Amino acid sequence: MFKRKSFDAQVGDMFVKAHDNKKTVWVVEKIFEHVDGILHARLYNKTHPKTMITVSASTLADPDFFCRAPAGTEV
């Protein structure tokens, strides 16, 4: 069958969308299991904290969609 990718993100971890030329930094605010049983992460925009997105953990772990923010990026 299908195997889930491991998910090692924690609250406070920072990511950028893989194909975002602006390099907006997204910070993990919460990790939770959705009603469908799939693990999700809620992230907020570092420069505009009221702007939030929710993505599945598998999407966040997929380098085609998200990459960890460069070292030295602070919350």
N, C-alpha and C positions, 0 to 999 in steps of 0.2 A: 504494500500500500504506500501511502505517502508518509514522508517523514518530516516533522516540523523542524525548521531551522532553530538553532539555539538562539536565545534572546538574552543578552547580557547587559542591557541598558538599565540604568537606575535613575531615580529622580535626581535632577540636576545635570545629567549628561546633556551635551550639546551636539546638535547635528546641523548640517546644511543639506538642502536638496541637491541631488547630484547634478542637475542641469540648470541650476539657478545662477545666472550671471551676476546677480546682485550679491550673492553669498549671504543671504539672510540667515541668521543663526536662530535655530529653534531649540528651546530648552525643555527637557522632559519635566512635566509638572506632576503627572500621575500615571501609574501603570495599573490597569484593571482588566478583569475578565468581563467582557460584554455579555449581554443576555444570551447571545448565540454561542457562548462558550469559547469564543476566540479572544486571545489576549490582545489588548490595545494599549496605546500610549497617547496621552493628551499632552500636547506641546504648546508652548507660547512663544511668540516672537520676542526675541531679546530686546529689541529697540522699541517695540510696541506691545507691552505685556497683555493688553486686552485682546489682542489678535491671537486666536488659538486655532489649532487643528487637531483632529483625532485621526490616527492611522493605526492599522493593525501592526502588531509586533513584527510580523513577517515582512511587511512593507518597510518598516523602519530598519530592519536588519538587512534588507536587500540593497547592495551597492548601486543597483540601477536606479534607485529612488532616493536614497539618503546616504551620506557619508558623515563620519564624526567630524566635528568642527576642529580646525587646526589647533595644535598645542599652543597654549598661551592665551586662548580665548577664555575670558572670565565672565562669570554671571554678574 
